[in-house]
């Protein structure tokens, strides 16, 4: 992970239940950290409050 190359703590997290523990590990390191959490852009967009309004803008 690129973060480690710059001296930061880096972690890749795939499951929702692993985000909290990853944050705790990052804070325990006491240095800059990057936690990479992949997000499905379509699901994320459609679950956004007021999605119907944003969808009318033609972004997706």
The first five atom37 places (N, CA, C, CB, O) and aatype in JSON, in Angstrom:
{
  "aatype": [20, 20, 20, 20, 20, 20, 20, 20, 20, 20, 20, 20, 20, 20, 20, 20, 20, 20, 20, 20, 20, 20, 20, 20, 20, 20, 20, 20, 20, 20, 20, 20, 20, 20, 20, 20, 20, 20, 20, 20, 20, 20, 20, 20, 20, 20, 20, 20, 20, 20, 20, 20, 20, 20, 20, 20, 20, 20, 20, 20],
  "atom_mask": [
    [1, 1, 1, 1, 1],
    [1, 1, 1, 1, 1],
    [1, 1, 1, 1, 1],
    [1, 1, 1, 1, 1],
    [1, 1, 1, 1, 1],
    [1, 1, 1, 1, 1],
    [1, 1, 1, 1, 1],
    [1, 1, 1, 1, 1],
    [1, 1, 1, 1, 1],
    [1, 1, 1, 1, 1],
    [1, 1, 1, 1, 1],
    [1, 1, 1, 1, 1],
    [1, 1, 1, 1, 1],
    [1, 1, 1, 1, 1],
    [1, 1, 1, 1, 1],
    [1, 1, 1, 1, 1],
    [1, 1, 1, 1, 1],
    [1, 1, 1, 1, 1],
    [1, 1, 1, 1, 1],
    [1, 1, 1, 1, 1],
    [1, 1, 1, 1, 1],
    [1, 1, 1, 1, 1],
    [1, 1, 1, 1, 1],
    [1, 1, 1, 1, 1],
    [1, 1, 1, 1, 1],
    [1, 1, 1, 1, 1],
    [1, 1, 1, 1, 1],
    [1, 1, 1, 1, 1],
    [1, 1, 1, 1, 1],
    [1, 1, 1, 1, 1],
    [1, 1, 1, 1, 1],
    [1, 1, 1, 1, 1],
    [1, 1, 1, 1, 1],
    [1, 1, 1, 1, 1],
    [1, 1, 1, 1, 1],
    [1, 1, 1, 1, 1],
    [1, 1, 1, 1, 1],
    [1, 1, 1, 1, 1],
    [1, 1, 1, 1, 1],
    [1, 1, 1, 1, 1],
    [1, 1, 1, 1, 1],
    [1, 1, 1, 1, 1],
    [1, 1, 1, 1, 1],
    [1, 1, 1, 1, 1],
    [1, 1, 1, 1, 1],
    [1, 1, 1, 1, 1],
    [1, 1, 1, 1, 1],
    [1, 1, 1, 1, 1],
    [1, 1, 1, 1, 1],
    [1, 1, 1, 1, 1],
    [1, 1, 1, 1, 1],
    [1, 1, 1, 1, 1],
    [1, 1, 1, 1, 1],
    [1, 1, 1, 1, 1],
    [1, 1, 1, 1, 1],
    [1, 1, 1, 1, 1],
    [1, 1, 1, 1, 1],
    [1, 1, 1, 1, 1],
    [1, 1, 1, 1, 1],
    [1, 1, 1, 1, 1]
  ],
  "atom_positions": [
    [[0.85, -1.18, 0.0], [0.0, 0.0, 0.0], [0.89, 1.24, 0.0], [-0.96, 0.0, 1.23], [1.92, 1.26, 0.67]],
    [[0.51, 2.24, -0.72], [1.29, 3.46, -0.87], [1.51, 4.16, 0.48], [0.61, 4.42, -1.84], [2.58, 4.73, 0.71]],
    [[0.53, 4.12, 1.36], [0.65, 4.79, 2.66], [1.89, 4.33, 3.4], [-0.6, 4.54, 3.51], [2.61, 5.14, 3.99]],
    [[2.15, 3.04, 3.39], [3.31, 2.5, 4.1], [4.6, 3.02, 3.5], [3.3, 0.97, 4.05], [5.57, 3.24, 4.23]],
    [[4.62, 3.23, 2.21], [5.8, 3.77, 1.55], [6.14, 5.19, 2.02], [5.61, 3.76, 0.07], [7.28, 5.62, 1.9]],
    [[5.14, 5.9, 2.53], [5.33, 7.25, 3.04], [5.43, 7.28, 4.56], [4.2, 8.15, 2.58], [5.41, 8.36, 5.17]],
    [[5.54, 6.11, 5.19], [5.68, 6.05, 6.63], [4.39, 6.07, 7.41], [6.51, 7.16, 7.08], [4.41, 6.16, 8.63]],
    [[3.27, 6.0, 6.73], [1.97, 6.0, 7.41], [1.5, 4.56, 7.6], [0.92, 6.82, 6.6], [2.01, 3.63, 6.97]],
    [[0.53, 4.4, 8.47], [-0.1, 3.09, 8.64], [-1.15, 2.94, 7.56], [-0.73, 2.94, 10.07], [-1.92, 3.88, 7.31]],
    [[-1.21, 1.81, 6.91], [-2.2, 1.58, 5.87], [-2.89, 0.25, 6.04], [-1.56, 1.66, 4.51], [-2.26, -0.75, 6.39]],
    [[-4.18, 0.23, 5.78], [-4.94, -1.01, 5.9], [-6.09, -1.0, 4.89], [-5.49, -1.19, 7.34], [-6.71, 0.04, 4.65]],
    [[-6.35, -2.15, 4.32], [-7.45, -2.35, 3.37], [-8.55, -3.11, 4.11], [-6.99, -3.12, 2.08], [-8.29, -4.17, 4.68]],
    [[-9.76, -2.59, 4.09], [-10.88, -3.2, 4.8], [-12.02, -3.45, 3.81], [-11.36, -2.3, 5.98], [-12.42, -2.55, 3.09]],
    [[-12.53, -4.67, 3.78], [-13.61, -5.01, 2.87], [-14.97, -5.13, 3.53], [-13.3, -6.3, 2.18], [-16.0, -4.87, 2.9]],
    [[-14.98, -5.5, 4.8], [-16.26, -5.76, 5.48], [-16.6, -4.63, 6.45], [-16.23, -7.1, 6.22], [-15.73, -4.1, 7.14]],
    [[-17.87, -4.27, 6.48], [-18.33, -3.18, 7.34], [-17.94, -3.39, 8.8], [-19.85, -3.05, 7.23], [-17.53, -2.44, 9.48]],
    [[-18.05, -4.61, 9.27], [-17.76, -4.88, 10.68], [-16.26, -4.76, 11.01], [-18.26, -6.26, 11.05], [-15.89, -4.77, 12.18]],
    [[-15.42, -4.66, 10.01], [-13.98, -4.53, 10.24], [-13.51, -3.08, 10.25], [-13.22, -5.29, 9.17], [-12.35, -2.81, 10.55]],
    [[-14.4, -2.14, 9.94], [-14.0, -0.73, 9.88], [-13.64, -0.2, 11.27], [-15.14, 0.12, 9.28], [-12.59, 0.43, 11.42]],
    [[-14.47, -0.45, 12.25], [-14.19, 0.04, 13.61], [-12.87, -0.46, 14.16], [-15.3, -0.38, 14.55], [-12.06, 0.35, 14.62]],
    [[-12.62, -1.77, 14.11], [-11.32, -2.27, 14.57], [-10.14, -1.7, 13.78], [-11.3, -3.78, 14.49], [-9.07, -1.47, 14.34]],
    [[-10.32, -1.47, 12.49], [-9.25, -0.89, 11.68], [-8.94, 0.53, 12.14], [-9.64, -0.88, 10.18], [-7.78, 0.93, 12.21]],
    [[-9.97, 1.28, 12.47], [-9.77, 2.64, 12.98], [-9.05, 2.59, 14.32], [-11.13, 3.38, 13.13], [-8.14, 3.39, 14.56]],
    [[-9.43, 1.66, 15.19], [-8.76, 1.52, 16.48], [-7.27, 1.19, 16.29], [-9.44, 0.43, 17.33], [-6.42, 1.74, 16.98]],
    [[-6.97, 0.29, 15.36], [-5.57, -0.05, 15.1], [-4.8, 1.16, 14.56], [-5.47, -1.21, 14.1], [-3.65, 1.39, 14.92]],
    [[-5.46, 1.92, 13.7], [-4.81, 3.1, 13.13], [-4.52, 4.14, 14.21], [-5.69, 3.71, 12.03], [-3.43, 4.72, 14.24]],
    [[-5.48, 4.38, 15.08], [-5.27, 5.34, 16.16], [-4.18, 4.89, 17.12], [-6.57, 5.57, 16.93], [-3.41, 5.7, 17.63]],
    [[-4.11, 3.58, 17.36], [-3.09, 3.04, 18.27], [-1.68, 3.23, 17.73], [-3.35, 1.56, 18.51], [-0.73, 3.25, 18.5]],
    [[-1.53, 3.36, 16.43], [-0.2, 3.55, 15.82], [0.38, 4.92, 16.13], [-0.28, 3.35, 14.31], [1.6, 5.09, 16.18]],
    [[-0.49, 5.9, 16.35], [-0.01, 7.23, 16.69], [0.68, 7.96, 15.56], [0.9, 7.13, 17.82], [1.51, 8.84, 15.8]],
    [[0.36, 7.61, 14.34], [0.94, 8.3, 13.19], [-0.13, 8.41, 12.11], [2.21, 7.56, 12.65], [-1.2, 7.82, 12.26]],
    [[0.13, 9.15, 11.03], [-0.87, 9.25, 9.97], [-1.29, 7.87, 9.47], [-0.32, 10.09, 8.8], [-0.49, 6.93, 9.47]],
    [[-2.54, 7.75, 9.06], [-3.06, 6.45, 8.63], [-4.01, 6.62, 7.46], [-3.76, 5.74, 9.8], [-4.67, 7.65, 7.3]],
    [[-4.07, 5.58, 6.65], [-5.01, 5.52, 5.54], [-5.74, 4.18, 5.66], [-4.29, 5.66, 4.14], [-5.11, 3.13, 5.71]],
    [[-7.06, 4.24, 5.69], [-7.86, 3.02, 5.69], [-8.66, 3.03, 4.4], [-8.81, 2.93, 6.96], [-9.51, 3.89, 4.19]],
    [[-8.38, 2.08, 3.56], [-9.03, 1.99, 2.26], [-10.25, 1.08, 2.38], [-8.06, 1.45, 1.17], [-10.14, -0.09, 2.71]],
    [[-11.42, 1.65, 2.1], [-12.68, 0.91, 2.15], [-13.35, 1.06, 0.78], [-13.61, 1.43, 3.31], [-13.83, 2.14, 0.45]],
    [[-13.38, -0.01, -0.01], [-14.03, 0.11, -1.32], [-15.53, 0.36, -1.15], [-13.78, -1.16, -2.15], [-16.18, -0.22, -0.28]],
    [[-16.06, 1.22, -2.0], [-17.47, 1.59, -1.94], [-18.08, 1.41, -3.32], [-17.65, 3.05, -1.43], [-17.52, 1.87, -4.32]],
    [[-19.21, 0.74, -3.38], [-19.94, 0.59, -4.64], [-20.6, 1.92, -4.96], [-21.01, -0.58, -4.56], [-21.53, 2.33, -4.26]],
    [[-20.13, 2.6, -6.0], [-20.62, 3.95, -6.28], [-22.1, 4.0, -6.61], [-19.85, 4.55, -7.4], [-22.76, 5.0, -6.32]],
    [[-22.64, 2.96, -7.2], [-24.06, 2.97, -7.54], [-24.91, 2.8, -6.29], [-24.38, 1.86, -8.55], [-25.87, 3.54, -6.08]],
    [[-24.56, 1.83, -5.46], [-25.32, 1.61, -4.22], [-25.18, 2.82, -3.31], [-24.84, 0.32, -3.5], [-26.16, 3.28, -2.73]],
    [[-23.97, 3.33, -3.19], [-23.74, 4.49, -2.34], [-24.57, 5.68, -2.81], [-22.25, 4.85, -2.32], [-25.15, 6.4, -2.0]],
    [[-24.64, 5.89, -4.1], [-25.38, 7.02, -4.64], [-26.88, 6.86, -4.44], [-25.08, 7.19, -6.12], [-27.56, 7.81, -4.05]],
    [[-27.39, 5.67, -4.69], [-28.84, 5.48, -4.61], [-29.36, 5.49, -3.19], [-29.23, 4.19, -5.28], [-30.56, 5.68, -2.97]],
    [[-28.48, 5.28, -2.2], [-28.9, 5.31, -0.81], [-28.69, 6.67, -0.17], [-28.16, 4.25, -0.02], [-28.96, 6.85, 1.02]],
    [[-28.21, 7.63, -0.94], [-27.99, 8.98, -0.45], [-29.34, 9.66, -0.21], [-27.14, 9.8, -1.45], [-30.25, 9.53, -1.02]],
    [[-29.46, 10.38, 0.92], [-30.7, 11.13, 1.13], [-30.95, 12.07, -0.05], [-30.64, 11.93, 2.46], [-30.01, 12.67, -0.57]],
    [[-32.18, 12.19, -0.45], [-32.58, 13.05, -1.58], [-32.0, 12.56, -2.91], [-32.14, 14.49, -1.33], [-31.77, 13.37, -3.81]],
    [[-31.77, 11.27, -3.04], [-31.18, 10.71, -4.26], [-31.98, 11.11, -5.5], [-31.1, 9.19, -4.17], [-31.39, 11.43, -6.53]],
    [[-33.31, 11.1, -5.41], [-34.14, 11.42, -6.58], [-33.82, 12.83, -7.1], [-35.64, 11.32, -6.22], [-33.81, 13.06, -8.31]],
    [[-33.56, 13.75, -6.19], [-33.21, 15.1, -6.63], [-31.86, 15.11, -7.35], [-33.17, 16.06, -5.42], [-31.72, 15.71, -8.42]],
    [[-30.87, 14.44, -6.78], [-29.54, 14.4, -7.39], [-29.55, 13.64, -8.71], [-28.54, 13.77, -6.43], [-28.85, 14.01, -9.65]],
    [[-30.33, 12.58, -8.78], [-30.41, 11.78, -10.0], [-30.92, 12.61, -11.17], [-31.31, 10.56, -9.79], [-30.55, 12.37, -12.32]],
    [[-31.76, 13.59, -10.87], [-32.3, 14.43, -11.94], [-31.23, 15.34, -12.54], [-33.45, 15.26, -11.41], [-31.46, 15.94, -13.59]],
    [[-30.08, 15.46, -11.89], [-28.99, 16.29, -12.41], [-28.25, 15.59, -13.55], [-28.01, 16.64, -11.29], [-27.47, 16.22, -14.26]],
    [[-28.5, 14.28, -13.72], [-27.88, 13.55, -14.82], [-26.44, 13.13, -14.6], [-27.95, 14.36, -16.03], [-25.73, 12.85, -15.56]],
    [[-26.0, 13.09, -13.34], [-24.63, 12.69, -13.04], [-24.44, 11.2, -13.26], [-24.27, 13.06, -11.6], [-23.39, 10.79, -13.75]],
    [[-25.42, 10.4, -12.93], [-25.29, 8.94, -13.05], [-26.03, 8.44, -14.25], [-25.79, 8.23, -11.8], [-26.03, 7.23, -14.51]]
  ]
}
